[in-house]
Amino acid sequence: MKDIKYIIADNVKLYRKREKITQMELAERAELSLDSVKRIESGKRTMSLENFLRIASALHVPLSFLLYEHIDMMPEAERLFLVFEGRSGKQKEYLLHMLQEMAEGMDKLL
């Protein structure tokens, strides 16, 4: 397993790119210096819990999303959050309904 600071660095970069923002924009959103963001993304800097929270908030992701090396290592509830992310209320209801139907179907098979 990679060192946690490199996992966080990779995830900060990944979610920043998903947000389609520059390092400067992330720095502004998180109220950090550009140099701090560059060092965080390179894994050369650890950060305080306060700055960690600022980064997650600026990227619009739960704090824990920055801690996992692979998506399949995330708890199921957080993986479901990813499925629902950006969907309308109606889409979320439909997905929940389909999941419930699938679960009930599986119960009948067992």
Long-range contacts (C-beta under 8 A, 24 or more apart in sequence): 1-69, 2-69, 3-43, 4-67, 5-43, 5-45, 5-46, 6-43, 7-66, 7-67, 7-68, 7-69, 8-40, 8-43, 8-52, 8-66, 8-67, 9-40, 9-41, 9-42, 9-43, 10-69, 11-65, 11-66, 11-67, 11-68, 12-37, 12-40, 12-41, 12-55, 12-59, 12-66, 13-41, 15-59, 15-61, 15-65, 15-66, 16-41, 16-59, 19-59, 19-60, 26-55, 26-58, 26-59, 29-57, 29-58, 30-54, 30-55, 30-57, 30-58
